[in-house]
């Protein structure tokens, strides 16, 4: 098992911030549309993954994607987050009948604390774009390769679109910061790291092709 790895941004998700995060995604037309679009992307990804019978959602956040994971009635749903407060927020505010379907536990994506091949698939949405160090990404992908029996869905920010070009110009104008917690990846770079971790890329789904940075990759463990 890899040693635990903490990321600086994770420490902010106390009870107050977790509730703020939950409410943020309920507020405003733009955020509601983004959630609708991301859920639609996830449905497509699950279909590409072969409609897995067991899924780990990590980090699960406030449970924004549990409704999609629960659309298969017999699916076993596990959900983990580094923040115990975030898990508590999800369990408090998601519908009780949905919460009853989900097995939650606290864990880092670098150290999931499940046996090898414990679930058919892993869903990891809105995490890896926070991880700027290649070695950290490799360690996380290695842990996903260990825990997932077959497939992984991974969302990130990629270049080659309007938003990425705008962000690059914005970052060039900003003063240099000691700590940065969001990164746009060159597609060739992230895809190479994925393959080096032992995955084949089954395909990808873009939020808005040519416009949005958000992309979901669907990965399959390469046969030994």
N, C-alpha and C positions, 0 to 999 in steps of 0.2 A: 504494500500500500504506500502511496506517496505521502510525504509529510504534509501537514496542513499548510496552506498558503493563504494569507489574508491580503486583501486589496484595500487600499486606503478608503475608497469611496464606500465600501460595505459598512464601515463603522457608523455611518450616519443614520442607518435605518433603525432608530429606536421607535418606541410606541407612537410618539408625536409625528415623526417623519413618515412612518409607515401609513398612518391614517391620512396624512397629507397626500401621499403617493396614490392611495386608493381613490381619494376624492378627485384628484387631478384628472384621472382617466374617465371620470363620470361627467366632467364639466366641459361645456363648450362644444360646438358643432364639430370643429376640426378634430379634437381628440376623440370624440365618439365615432367619427368617420374613420379615423386611423385604427381604432380598436376593431371596428367592423371589418376593415380591409385586412388587418393582420389575422383575424380569426378566419377569414376566407382563405388567406394564404395557408394557414395551418391545416385547414380541411384538405386542401390540395396536397400538401406535404404528406399528411397521414395516408391519403390514397396512394401516393407514390411509394410510401413505406410498406404498403401491403395491408393497411388497416390493422395495425398490431394489436394483439390482445392484452398487452401490458405495457404501460408507458410511465416513465419518470419525468416529471416536469421540474426542471432545475435551472435557474432559481425560479420558484413558483410565484414570487412576489405576493400580490394580494389576490391571487387566484383568477386573474383576468381570462385565462384560457381554459379553465376547468370545464366550462359549459361545452366547449368543442370536444374536449377529450371524453366527456361523458356521453357524447352522442351515440357511441356504440354501447348498448346497454350492459353487455357483459365484460366490458374492458376493466381491467384492474388498473387503477390510477394511483400512483405514488407521487408525492410532491414534497420537495425539499427546498430550504432556503438557508442562507448563512444567518439570517436574522430571525430569531425566535419571535420578535415583535411583529415582523411581517407575516409570519405564519399565523399568529394569533389574530391579526387583522383580517386575513383571508377567511379564517374559520368563523370569525364574528359577523362578517358582512356578506359573505356569499350565502345563497339560499341553503337552509338546513338540509334539504333532501340532496343537494349537491355535495355539501360538506360530508355527509354520511358515506358518499362513494369514494372519498379521497383519504388515503393513508399519508399523513404528514409527519415529517421529522426534520430536525435541524441538521444541516450538513453543508460543507463547502463543496463547490464543484471540483476542487482539487483533491478532495478526500471524501467520497460519497458514503463510505461505510456500509456498503452493500456487498454481497458476494459477487464473484465473477459471473457475468452473463445473467444477472439477477432479473433483468427486465428485457422484453423484446426490443424496446426502443427508448431513446432519450429525446426529449424536446428541450432545447435550450434557446430561449428567446430573450434578446436584450441583455446579453452579458458580455460576449467576447469583444464587442466594440469598445468596452472599457479597459481591455487588457493590451497594453502597449508593448510589452516585452515578448519577444519571440519565444523565449524559453518558458515563460508562464503559459502561453497559448499551447505549446507542445505538451506541457504537463497536464493541462486540462483535457486536451484531446486524448491523451494516453489514458486518463481515468475514464473518459467516456467509452473508449475502445474496450476497456476492461469490463465495465458494468453493463453495457448494451450487448445483447446477444446478436442483434442483426443490424439495426439502423439507428441513425441520429438525424434530427432536424436541428439546424444551427442557423440563427439569424445574425447578421452583421451589417456594417456599413461598408460599401464597396465604391471604388472609383468608376469613372466612365459614364457619368450622368450629370445632369444640371446641378443638383444639390451638392454633389461632391466638388464640382468646380467652384461653386459659390463659397463653400466652406473653406476650400484651400485659399481663396482670396482673402476671406475673413481672418483666417489664422495668420496669414502673412502680415496683416495690419495690426494684429494684437501684440501687446508687449509680451516678451518671453516669460512664461510662467514656470515656477518650480515644479508644480504638479499638474499633469494633464490626465483627464480620465475618460476621454472619448477620442476614438481614432477611426479614420477612414482608411481601409486597407486597399492596396493594389490587388486586383483580382488574381493576378498571377501569383502573388505572394501567399495569400490565404489559401488558394487552391493547392499550391505546392505543399504547404504545411499540413493540410488535410490529408493529402496522399501519403506524405511521409509518416503520418500517424497510423497508417494502415487502413485507410478508408478509400473506397471508390466513390466518385460523385455521380449519383443517379440523375441529378438534375438540379435546377434552381428555380425559384419563383421570385420575381421582382414586384415590389409594391406598386410602382408606376414605372414601367420600363423606359429608360432614357431620362427620367426625371428624378425619381427618388433614390436615395442611397440604400434604402432597406432592401435586403435580399435574404431569402431563406434558402440554404443549401440542404439537400437531402442526400445523406451519406449512407453507404452500406459497408459493413466490415468486409475487408478483403479476405478471401479464403486463404487459409494458411498453406 
